Amino acid sequence: MKKVLLSIMVLLAVGKSYAQPAQKIEFVGADTLTNADTVVRTLTLSTTLNGIVLQPVITRVSGTAAGKVVLSQSLDNVNFIPTDSITLTNIATNTAFFTKSQPTALYYRLTFISSGTTVLWPQLWYLPRKEK
């Protein structure tokens, strides 16, 4: 009987555990990149993170997609240092992963830059990796 109850408890515990969900930074209609345009998003993190995964997603609405996304990080939310970037190509959706591990910065800034004659819709997903 003890084994049966223990087995049921283990199955319930495993059934209720799940992976940490990714979070989305909200953009509004005014954040659409039109022609030569720039949209900036800053993300503030806690100091107890093991790392973070950032995924910018840029969807082409019309025109020829061109430009780039630049990831910068800072400890004081004033002096940002660019660390990574991706170049946008003329496909329907441009995306990439930016992975940062400890020590993580407190502030991350993503700058979405478009060029040419285009309309692009930016999105930003992130997954903070918390300490166990």
Residue, then its C-alpha position, 0 to 999 in steps of 0.5 A: m500500500k505504501k508503494v502504491l501511495l508513493s507512486i501516485m504522489v510521484l506521478l502527481a508531482v511530475g504531472k504538475s511540474y512544467a518548464q518555465p514559460a517564455q515571456k513577451i514584451e508588448f509592442v503597440g501599433a506605433d512600434t511598427l518599423t516603417n522605412a528608415d525607423t528605430v524602436v528601442r525596448t529595455l528589459t530590467l532583470s533581477t540580480t538572481l538570474n543564472g542567465i537569459v535567452l532573448q528572441p527578437v522576432i521581426t515579421r515583414v508586413s510589406g516592402t523589402a526587409a532590411g536593417k538589424v537588431v542590436l543587443s546592448q547591456s548595462l549595469d547602470n541603465v545609462n551606459f549601454i555596450p552593444t554585445d550582439s546583433i543580427t542583420l535582417t534579410n528579405i524573408a517573411t520572418n527574421t529571428a535569432f537567439f541571444t543567450k547570456s549566462q552568468p554574470t548577467a547584466l541588470y539591463y538589456r536594450l534591444t534596438f530594432i533598426s529598419s532601412g529602405t522601404t519596408v514595414l516590419w512588425p517587431q516582437l521580443w520574447y525572453l526566458p529568464r533562467k532563475e537560480k535553483 
